[in-house]
Amino acid sequence: MNAPATALPVSTDKIIAAKSAGVGYLRLNQPEKHNAISYSMWVAIADTMKAFQDDDEVRVVVMSGEGGRAFSAGADISEFSEKRNTEAQIEVYEAAGRAAYDAITSFPKPVIARIEGYCVGGGLAVALCADLRIVSDDSRFGIPAAKLGLGYSHKSLRPLVDLVGPTNAKEILFTARRFTASEAQRMGLVNQVMPRGEIEAFVNDYAQTIAANAPLTVQACKTVVAELLKDPEARDTDLCDRVVDACFASRDYKEGRAAFMEKRAPRFTGS
């Protein structure tokens, strides 16, 4: 982070939450287990995203994994015998996972996944919830379901198919192999591939570039794109109209025009 970071009260030992210069940082912190996500981490992810959503100073969020070896290897299966041993426990555990995924997917501000090392299974599912994925050139991706005998629901697979298309999704799922960063970029799974030593600075600058733009415009674009990805009969076109109208009615729209005419950088406030 380019500026000193401020820790958030929701930060835990396993989910580190901080903000700096308009950017919120959510860091998965279980490197000894390749940042496998435990039940408490699923809960903390949802809590952290809610805190970022309510914080007007945060305009974009960056998710990453500590340790450099992995973004996340998926769910922490070492606690399954304790946390997923009965039908009631399974229901509670899965609800926490869904809440975490939904908190990222429905987040109104941009979310960037900064990925270094392994990003597989549930870890890849988390990354797919982000708007953008910027990865190191040595990162690896995969969904090993076919090697484990488990299945994914249509709702679980929708983000993958929307992102890479049915043919690439089938290749990822049928082979259950790990794909390189360049293969992932070819498929459209990731946006950019960076050298390992450059990715942190690049993502920080990238996030701050987004944070400096008009928040209402960025959020309107995210909303409209999300609606376009839905089936036509499910699209809320009235919502799309409202978020666009809000941009034109905002003080930021006036500021953007004034800054352009005065040949200076705009100072957007999100209002």
Helices and strands as residue ranges (DSSP letters): E 6-7, E 15-20, E 23-28, G 31-33, H 39-54, E 60-65, E 70-72, G 77-79, H 80-83, H 87-105, E 111-115, E 118-120, H 122-129, E 132-136, E 140-142, H 145-148, H 154-175, E 179-180, H 181-187, E 192-194, G 196-198, H 199-211, H 215-228, G 232-234, H 237-248, H 251-262
